Amino acid sequence: MKQIIKRIIGVILAAALVLGIGVLLQYLLFDDVQSYSRLMMHDMYEASENLDVLFAGSSHVRRAFDTEVTDEVFGQNTFNLSTASQRLDGSLALIREACSLYDVKQVYLDLYYGVVDTRDYDTRTSMTETYLVSDYMRPSLNKLQFLLHASSMKYYTNGFLPFRRNWEDIFDLEYLTDLYEKKHTETYLNYDWFVIDTHDYYGGKGYFGNTVAVSQDERWNKLAYGEVEVQRKIKEDGDWMQTLRDIVSYCRRHSVELTFVMVPEPEWTLAGKGDYQEYSDWIRTLANDLQVPYYDFNLCRPSYFDTADKSLFYDADHLNDVGAASFSRVFGMFFTGQIREEDLFYDSFEEKLLDKEPEVYGIAGPVESDEGERLCSLIANRSSGLEYRVTVTPDGTTEEKQILDFGDGPDFILPGGENGTLEVEWKNAESEDIHLFSCTY
């Protein structure tokens, strides 16, 4: 009996030693000084009152829900549970984590097309999005299950032992000293925001703001080039679909209200996509099948929230602080019954665009093809009925070259190996009135 007890004690001591060495190595090697997720997770674990309402999703959510505003409008304690490029299994893990600690009443899950996994999780080769969640989760069966299913076995070491990712720095004295000093600053120890970009700031309870607005003169938009497409590639029996069902099932078992939402993107990005409505309709079908409410805030009427207003966005994808405050208020007012659904939403994105005068927002691209060509397409709020002419003037010359003529359609290719000024003329096919804008390329 004594021998058995000694062995058990030995195993416990060995495990404690390994754990202690792991904690020490993580402190010495793992650089999370500028981690937003660290602050968000700390706020979640250390909340002084119950978390009533959660917003889950990627950076669209992180930048969209100003919890100071949503607290006020909902009259409840709200929390922004998002991380950059958060995938659906990350959302599930965080929802489980928060619900295990608090009496959560409502979850709003954003289903942005940019983070839909069209392949199964064991084929993943980029794990940063997973680690942004797992690195700051406390040890639990939830964390174990998340990491075991998030990838193939190839990535288990880096997932369970974060310091392993910086293993090559173990003998770099300068790196170790610099990191040690950073981790002993009041900013780090007090879980304050470490300023990287003076325009970014951490607003607390998961909200991450930015004070920059898109320039009114900005015409180029790479994100707008190419269709969404993921809805045509997803597998009915694949991991993404199963994870979505797991989220629905988990919320139902724990009496948590779940709502699917789409956080607004710039109108000039979605108009370039062409098939955005197809994606939104696909999500609506999934929501109906799963009996979950779904609301697409890209269909907001401009009188409530104008997605064509560049002053509300800091880039071609995310809201800035002004946009987040405005959207958070509209969002909260809708879900607290202060705005009617029929007043707030169009029936479709196409209807929304057609309700406006014809407009060309800018240029989708340039995107380099496999052959090295710079592919571009004009972004308009009409899929037909408009005509375009594009001319370029290379730097150092006065010679204009026409690369697109009226009637040719919205797609064109930029000449390779040069920069200069690009001029776009556009008009209604049934009118002679020509509109004009120019930009550099």
Stockholm file with secondary structure:
# STOCKHOLM 1.0

chainA/1-441         MKQIIKRIIGVILAAALVLGIGVLLQYLLFDDVQSYSRLMMHDMYEASENLDVLFAGSSHVRRAFDTEVTDEVFGQNTFNLSTASQRLDGSLALIREACSLYDVKQVYLDLYYGVVDTRDYDTRTSMTETYLVSDYMRPSLNKLQFLLHASSMKYYTNGFLPFRRNWEDIFDLEYLTDLYEKKHTETYLNYDWFVIDTHDYYGGKGYFGNTVAVSQDERWNKLAYGEVEVQRKIKEDGDWMQTLRDIVSYCRRHSVELTFVMVPEPEWTLAGKGDYQEYSDWIRTLANDLQVPYYDFNLCRPSYFDTADKSLFYDADHLNDVGAASFSRVFGMFFTGQIREEDLFYDSFEEKLLDKEPEVYGIAGPVESDEGERLCSLIANRSSGLEYRVTVTPDGTTEEKQILDFGDGPDFILPGGENGTLEVEWKNAESEDIHLFSCTY
#=GR chainA/1-441 SS CHHHHHHHHHHHHHHHHHHHHHHHHHHHHCCCTTCHHHHHHHHHHTCSSCCCEEEESSHHHHTTCCHHHHHHHHTSCEEECCCTTCCHHHHHHHHHHHHHHSCCCEEEEECCGGGCCCSCGGGCCCCHHHHHHHTTSCSSHHHHHHHHHSSCGGGHHHHHCGGGGGGGGTTCHHHHHHHHHHTTSHHHHTTCCCCSSTTEEEEETTEEEECCCCCTTCCEEGGGSSCCCHHHHCCTTSHHHHHHHHHHHHHHHTTCEEEEEECCCCHHHHHHHSCHHHHHHHHHHHHHHHTCCEEEGGGBCTTTCCTTCGGGBSSSSCBCHHHHHHHHHHHHHHHTTSSCHHHHBCSCHHHHHHTSCCCEEEEEEEEECTTSCEEEEEEESCSSSEEEEEEEEETTCCCCEEEECTTSCSEEEECTTCCEEEEEEEEETTCCCCEEEEEEC
#=GC SS_cons         CHHHHHHHHHHHHHHHHHHHHHHHHHHHHCCCTTCHHHHHHHHHHTCSSCCCEEEESSHHHHTTCCHHHHHHHHTSCEEECCCTTCCHHHHHHHHHHHHHHSCCCEEEEECCGGGCCCSCGGGCCCCHHHHHHHTTSCSSHHHHHHHHHSSCGGGHHHHHCGGGGGGGGTTCHHHHHHHHHHTTSHHHHTTCCCCSSTTEEEEETTEEEECCCCCTTCCEEGGGSSCCCHHHHCCTTSHHHHHHHHHHHHHHHTTCEEEEEECCCCHHHHHHHSCHHHHHHHHHHHHHHHTCCEEEGGGBCTTTCCTTCGGGBSSSSCBCHHHHHHHHHHHHHHHTTSSCHHHHBCSCHHHHHHTSCCCEEEEEEEEECTTSCEEEEEEESCSSSEEEEEEEEETTCCCCEEEECTTSCSEEEECTTCCEEEEEEEEETTCCCCEEEEEEC
//
